[in-house]
């Protein structure tokens, strides 16, 4: 099958990913499950042709030297893809993540109103966390879209690679791709502070330098949006603090307590009717009580504060999952698979 036909078929099936590797047919991920396409197994000659379809000469040379490359790829009339090409057992392989051409709104994603409130903050740090493929980039894109439709400001995004393309709206939006427009996140974020942004999106807080600079940016009057591969608000705070050496950790707790505005932790759960997946969200808002717990290092108490903080827009992951189950969106099996405290959840749904 022609490469463009594969991409077209992937979009028609509403698949989230397309995997191409030697020895098996092309494989789509649909609603979290890997489903082979009804076509021939791929060989190395075909894979090499696909790779050269995407990469220009300079990118191909870089790929051959490093063994992997990240980039974005667009096909007019079909869609946009986040692509990782890599070598395995001496042959080429490829993972493509489908990215919609249209930037979604928070309403279309059915996210709670508190996320729009986070978008309206003038300064501070908002984190969207979750495992790979949980929709973090989509949620962040919707938050940027919210700002772009409401506020007159300069939005600067640092992404690896650029996924959703934002048009200038009420805001001016500049999007920088790591490895193409700039060397790395740490360099780009330092430079961002001299580029007069109001809002900075950091695709991922990967290391100490990036995390430290992001916190500094939030301290100096910018709204910083970013992601981490953690599940749950308390684990997210622990992860940030633990990146730093012990002698710096108390200072970081104080800084984080001052700048944090909210944490949204999400998972994608298959819908009961098989029509797709739905996001379950844990939401923490930085109330004075939460800031105090972070400052004092009492992160083990944050989960119970989230459970009792519904009047501030907070909800635990289990509360979100129970709500989806009671509305008939997810099955009991999915609820019990993804919940954190099975015993309490079982009691609540059987009351």
PyMOL commands that set and color helices and strands:
alter all, ss='L'
color gray80, all
select helices_A, chain A and resi 3-12+44-54+57-66+114-119+136-150+185-192+208-219+233-243+246-259+288-295+299-307+310-312+317-326+332-338+342-349
alter helices_A, ss='H'
color red, helices_A
select strands_A, chain A and resi 17-21+27-30+33-36+68-75+79-88+91-99+124-129+154-159+172-177+199-202+223-228+260-270+277-285
alter strands_A, ss='S'
color yellow, strands_A
deselect
rebuild
show_as cartoon
